[in-house]
Amino acid sequence: MARTIQEIQSQIIDKIASTRELQALNNISNTSIYRLFVYVVAVCQWTLDQLFDLHKQEVNDLISRMKPHSMKWYAEKAKLFQYGFNLKQESDEYDNTNATTEEITASRVVNLCAIVEQTDGRGVLALRVKAASNQGNLKKLTPDQLLSFTTYMNTVKDAGVRLLVSSDPADNLRLKINIYYNPLVLDGNGSRLDGNGPNPVVAAIKNYLTQLPFNGWLVLTYLTDALQQVDGVVIPQILQAEARYGSLPFKAFDVMYQPDAGYLSIDEEHDLDIHYIPQSTII
């Protein structure tokens, strides 16, 4: 970033003051000959700084236009989307000159983005995006937000790249589980005998789903490991696991599942069937 003329002048005058051979140049009047020369040199240097900045920007713009962007770039660009803001003319950036930090932060409604390259050879990138609520839960973009975001991405994308943008509700998960529990810690409904906290098994399942990376895989073995860590659970046994996207029928899986929407949720009342079986601690 170019220095101001005043900054350059101050640097030159400070250097003169610290140089023994130039001690005679001590006139503080702005109209003294040496200070006028300092001003002229400072203006020339300031002009050169401006030209360097302009050249740097031109080179960066040229590189940006010539280099095809990576999937990581698309993901980062998606998170920079600002709902309700317009782009600069002929640019892929926003003009935030008159916007406060709070306004900018509030406008960035895309918190998570996963990019999936389609393998059909037609140059399609699938973007799955989500917003986060104040409680940290994921939610889909509103129709207006999704339309604005899609327009933004189609504006900043590389020529020839087709984007398939989606922001859908979570895939539904259905589980049938046997929990062999320690009756010294849990009761027959899975609640702690000491009354501390909610049902720990249900809490562990929901916590595992929350901790999954966006567009990541649910692995039943890892879920079993998470249940094994619950105090009072002796043996967790997942009997059946099913999932579905949107209104499609549930489909069983045995090892792992990647949600089409990028994340999962479970209806505790209808889709979580847990059978509690008393079991003493196995030594």
N, C-alpha and C positions, 0 to 999 in steps of 0.2 A: 504494500500500500504506500502510495506516494506521501512523502513528508510535506508539511506545510512550509511556506516561505519563512515564516517566523522560526520554525524549528531548525531549518538549515542555517539561518542567520545566527541563531544562538549557538549552534555547534561551531561555526566558524569563529565567532567572537571568543568563545571559551578556549578554543585552540590557540588563538592569538595571545590571549591572556596568560596561557601556560607555557608559551614559547619565549625563552629569555631574549633571543635576538629581536623579538618584536615588542619588547616592553615599552618602547617609545610610542607605540600606537595605543594611547590610553585616553583619547578624547571621547567623552561619552555623548557628545552631540550627534544627533541623527543626521546632521548636515555636514559632518566632517568628511573630508575626502575619502579616507579609508573606509568609513562606514557606508558611504555611497557605493564604493567598489564592492564591499561585502554584499550589499543589497543586490547589485547587478549579478554577481556570481550566484547568489542564492536563487534568484529568479531563473537563471540559466539551468541550475541544477534541478530546481523544481520542475521546469519544463521537461528535462531529461527523464526525471522520475515518472512524470505523467506518460511519456512516450513508452517507457519500459512497461508500465502497468497496462497500457493499451495493447502493446505487442504481446504480453503474456496472455491477456484475455483473448486476443485473436488466435493465438496458438492453441489455447485450451478449447476454444469453440471449434477450431478445425479438427482437433483430435476427437472431440465429442461427436462431431458429425461423421467422421470417417470410420470410427471403431464400432463394430457391432456390440451391442450391450449383452451382458451375461444375465442369467436368471436371477442372480443375487442383486444386480442393478434394478431389475424390474420389481423385486420384493422391497428394496429400500425406497424406490420411487413411489411405490404404492403407499408406504407409510408416511410419505411426505405430502400426500393429498390433503388439501385444506378445503373442507366443505364450506361453501358460501363465499369463497375467494376466487378471483379471476387471475389468470396467468398474465405475465408481462407479454407485450406484443412481440410476436416471433420468438418466443422463449418457452422453455419448459420449467421455468421457475416462477415463484410468486413474488409480487411486490408487497412486502410487509412493512413498508416505510412508516405508515401511520397506524399500524396494528400493535397492540400491547402483547406482551409475552403470554398473558392469560388468554387473550383472544386467539392467538396462534395455536396454543396448546389445545384449547377447546375445539378448534376447527379440525384438528387431526383425528378423525373418527376411526381410521383404520389402525388397529393395534396389532393385528396379526395377518400375515399374508404367506401363503404357500404357493409356489410356482411348480407346475407339473408340465413337462414337455410331452406333447402327444407324439406317439410313435407311428402315426399314419403317413408321415412324409409330406404333410401339407403345411408345415411351418406354423402349427398352432400351439400357443402357450395357454394353459388353463390357470387362471388366477382364482384362488379361494381366499376370501377375505372375511375378517370378523372384527367386530368392535367389542370392547370390554365395558361392562357396567361398573358402577361405583363399587359394587361388592366384589369385583374381579371376575364375575362370571362372563362367559362369552355369549354374544348375541349377534344375530344377523344385522346387516345394514338395513335401514328403512328403504322403501322403493325410491324415494327422492334421492337419498344418499347414494344408492347403488347406481342410479342413472347418471348422477353428477360424476361419480368416481369412474364409471365406464367411459364417459366422454373425456375425462382428464387423461386416462390411460391411453385411449386411442389417439389423443393429441401428442403425447410425449413418446410414444413407442417408435421403434424403428420401422421404416418403410418395408412392406412385404411380410411383416409379422402379424398374424391373426391372433386376437385375444379372445378367450372364452372366459368371461368374468362371472363369478357366482358368489353368493353370500346366503347360504341356506341354513335352516334350522339344524341342530345337531342330529346325527344318526341316533336311532334308538337302540339301546342295549337291553337284552333280556337274559337273566341268569337264574339258574337253578343250582342251589348249593347245599351241601351238608356241612354243618359246623359241629364238630365234636368239641365240646366245651368243658372246661373245668368248673364243676358246680360250686367250688369254693370262691370263685370270682364272678361268674355270670349266672343268671337265672335262665329258665327255659325259654324266655323270649329274647335272649341275647343281651339284656340290660345288665349293667354292673350291679352287684349286690350292695356296694357302698353308695350307689346313687349318683356317682360322679359322671357328668357328661351324658350325651345322647348314646344311643346304641352304638357301641364301638365297631362292630362288624360293618354295619351300614356306613358309618362314618369313614371307615378305611376304604371301602369300595368307592365312595364318592371322591375321597381325597386322591385315590389312585387315578381316577378319570380326569380330575382337575389338573394333576401334575403331568399328564401326558403331553408331549410336545405337539403343537398344532400340526395337523396332517401326519402325525406319527402313528405307530402301530400299537394296538392293544394286544399284549401277549399274555395268554392265560397263565403261563408259568410264573410270570412276574406278578400278576394279580394274586396268585396263590402265595407267593413269597410275602406280599404285603399283608395278606390276611394272617399269615403265620406269625407276624410280628405283633398282632393284637394280644394284649394281656388277657388271658383266660381262654384263648383259642388253642386247643391241643392239636387238632388236625382239620385243616380246611380242605374240602373236596368239591371241586366244581364239576357238577354232573352234566350240565348242558349250558351252552352259550350260543345266543342267537343275536343277530343285529339286522337292522334294515335302514335304508336311506329313503327319506320322504314317506310316501304312502305305499311303497313296495312291500311285499310280504317279507316276514322275518326269514332269515337264512341262517342255518346252523354253521358254526365253525369250530374246529378242534384245537387249533394252535394259536392263530393270531388273526387280527382283523384291522384293516385300515379304513377308517370312515370316509365316505365320499364327501361329506360336508367338511371334513378336516377335524372334527371333534365329536365326542359322544356324550350322551346323557342317559340317565336311567330313571324310570318312573318307579319309585320305591313301592308304591301301593299296588301297581298292576304287573310290573315286570321283574320284580325281585322276589324270588321264592326261596326262602332260607328255612331249612329244617334243622333244629337244634337237638343234638344228641349228647347226653351227659357222658363224660369220659374222664377218668382219673388221669392225672399227669403220667405220661409214659417215661420211664427212666431207662 
